[in-house]
Amino acid sequence: MIDKVHQHIINELQQSSRTDTIFVLTAILFNLIVLAINAGVATSATSQNAKTSDDVILVTFFFLTAVVNYISVKALSTGKNTRGKLLSGLLRMYTDSAVDKYYDVSLLSNYDKRYASFTVVILCIAASSVLVPLAIRLL
């Protein structure tokens, strides 16, 4: 039975990693695409042929950027919590089986640092996808 529980926890950790990867990549790609679109729209909005729709498009994409990044960061936070709970269970199982000496507990804090890094990267790219077009539009 322990083998089945162990395999289940490992499968859950793998699924959590895949899900986190999807959210990170989606947020980064979305932000880069929005940066490109909004930079073009902001440039158009500063030309002599500017249309009101340019500003509407900018605001719409700013709003979508906030929503997509909020969801991504929230999903990463959930993934971090899930990973922590699964690894804690795995460590208890290893302790009960007297094999815990083969798992370095400092890996838990490394995972936390990795999640923090992912979050910072997402938020920095999100900020640039908003601030660069704003600078183009307003300056």
N, C-alpha and C positions, 0 to 999 in steps of 0.2 A: 504494500500500500504506500509506503514511503516513496518508492520509486515513481509511482503514479503522481503523487503530490509534487515531488521534485520536478518531474517532467512538465506538469501543469504550470508550475511557477516559472520555469524556464520559457515555456511557450508564451506565457503572459508577458514576460520581460521582452521577448523578441517582438511581439505584437505592439507593445508600448513603444519600443524603439522605432519601429516602422511608422507608427502614427506620428510620433514626434518629428521624424524626418520629413514626412509629408507636410506637416504644418510649417516647419522652418523653411523648406524649399518654396512652398506656396507663398508665404509671406514675403520672402526675398524677391521672388520673381514678380509678384504682384507690385511690390514697391518700385522695382526697377522699371517695369512697364508704365506704371503711373507717372514716375519721374519723367520718362521720355515723352509721354502724351502731354502731361501738364507743362513741360518746358516748351513744347511746340505750341500749345494753346496760349500760354502766357506770352510767348513771342508774338503770336498773332494778335493778341489783345492789346499789345502796345503799338501795333502798326496803325497806319492811317485808315485802314479798312477794318478796324476793329468792330466786332459785333457784341451785343449784350450776351449772346449765347456763349461767348468765350468765357466770361466770368461765371456763368451758370455751370459750365462744364468744369471749370476749376473747383468751384465749391462742391460740386457733386463728387468729384474724385477725392477731394480732401475728406469729405464725410466717409466715403467708402474706405479710404485709407485708414481712418480711425477705427471703423468697424472691423475690417479684416485683421488689423494688427491687434486690436483688443481680443478678438476671438483666438488668434494665434498664441498670444502671450498667455491667455487664460488656459488654453489647451496644453501649453508647455508646463504651466504650473500644475495642472491636473496630472500630467504625465510624470512630473517630478515626484509628486505625492504618491502616485501609484507605484513608481519604481521603488521609492523608499519603503513602502509597506511590504512589497513583494520581497525586497532584499532583506528586510528585517525578519520576515518569516523564514526565508532561506537560511539566514544566519542562526536562527533558533533551531532549525532543523539540523544544521551542521554541528551546533553545540551539543544537541541531544545525541547525535551520532558520533561525537568526539572527533570530528574532522574539521572543526572550525579553525584550527591552526593553519589550514591551507588557504584560508580566505582572509585577505588583508582588509580590515575594517576601514582603513583610510580611503578605500575606494568609494565609500559612501559620500565622503566630503568632496571627492573628485567629481562625482556625478553632479552634485549640487553646483559646483563651479562651472561645469559644462553647461548646465541649464541656464545659469546666470549669464554666461557668455553668449549663448544663443539668443537670450532675451535682449541683451544689450545690442547685438548685431541687428536684430529685427527692428528695434526701436530707433537705432541710428539711421538705418536705411529709410525707415518710415519718415523720420524727421527731415531727411534730405529730400525725400519725394514731395514734401510739403514746402519746405523752406526755399529750395532752389527756384521752383516756379513762382513763389511769392516774391522773391527777390527780383526775378526777371520782370514780373508784372508791375511791381511797385517802384522799382528803382530805375 
